[in-house]
Amino acid sequence: MATPTPQTAPAGGLRERKKQRTRDALIRAALELFTEQGYEATTVDEIAEAVDVSQRTYFRYFANKEDVAFAVQEMVEARFMAELTARPATEAPLTALRSAVMVAWDDIGSAIESVIPVELHMRSYQMIESTPALMAVHLRRSSELEEQIARLIARREGLDVATDPRPRVLVAAFCGVMRVAGKIWGEGPDCTVASIRELTRSYLDHMAPAIDDDWHRTR
């Protein structure tokens, strides 16, 4: 009779987990270096060396330094978009946006912390805001995200953004509030997820009475 061998996890599962660990390590190393010595002063070779991988391995995960600088922010944005897509169709537009961001913040903290400490996320936010090359990218990405959100809101309401300005106007106001809350959080002493969530809630609560309306009633 053959001797039984221990069961192991599927090779594909182990391989994917190893790839995820490498990607997370590259993100953390890059953000630590960026915030300590500056984005422009940091090279891809230094990031790869910090994780003990080759430059070739780095480029399997990220096309350039810009990609790794925004990796965590992209994860946060994707989580918000997924939650917004799942909101009930009966919710008013601003209610759906507010609910999506509040629900997303409930688990984004643990998602961020699975990759980097929240304190490093705050320092990275400050680094982006103070680095002209990254700030330009940040503004471009924000504009692209706003357009995605506006089009999603328009589809929910059965509107055409080419002829009805309300989705873009609403989303511009919403994203403006989010940027202000993020800026205040980034400049403050409390780097917890609870702090940014509460700031966001407070700012959106001030916005709601001025904008949240029944669009169907005013068509």
ZIMO-V917878 format. One line per field, one symbol per residue. psi: psi as a letter, one per 30 degrees, with the letter a starting at -180 (. if undefined). burial: I if it has 9 or more other ideal C-beta (glycine too) atoms within 8 Angstrom, else O. A space follows every 10 residues. Layout:
psi = ???
burial = ???
//
This chain:
psi = kkkkkkkllk eeeeeeeeee eeeeeeeeee eeeefefkee fkleeeeeef fhlleeeeff ekfaeeeeeg eeeeeeeeee eeeeefkkff kleeeeeeee eeeefefeee eeffelkeee eeeeeeeefg jeeeeeeeee eeeeeeeeee eeeeeefhlj fffjfeeeee eeeeeeeeee eeeeefflfj gleeeeeeee eeeeefeeff ejljeefg.
burial = OOOOOOOOOO OOOIOOOOOO OIIIIIIIII IIIIIOOOIO OIOIOIIIOI IOOOOOIIIO IIOOIIIIII IIOOIIIOII IOIIOOIOOO IIIIIIIIII IIOIIOOIIO IIIOIIOIOI IIIIIIIIIO IOOIIOIIOO IIOOIIIIII IIIIOIIOIO IOOOOIIIOI IIIIIOIIII IIIIIIOOOO IOIOIIIOII IIIIOOIIOO IIOOIOOOO
//
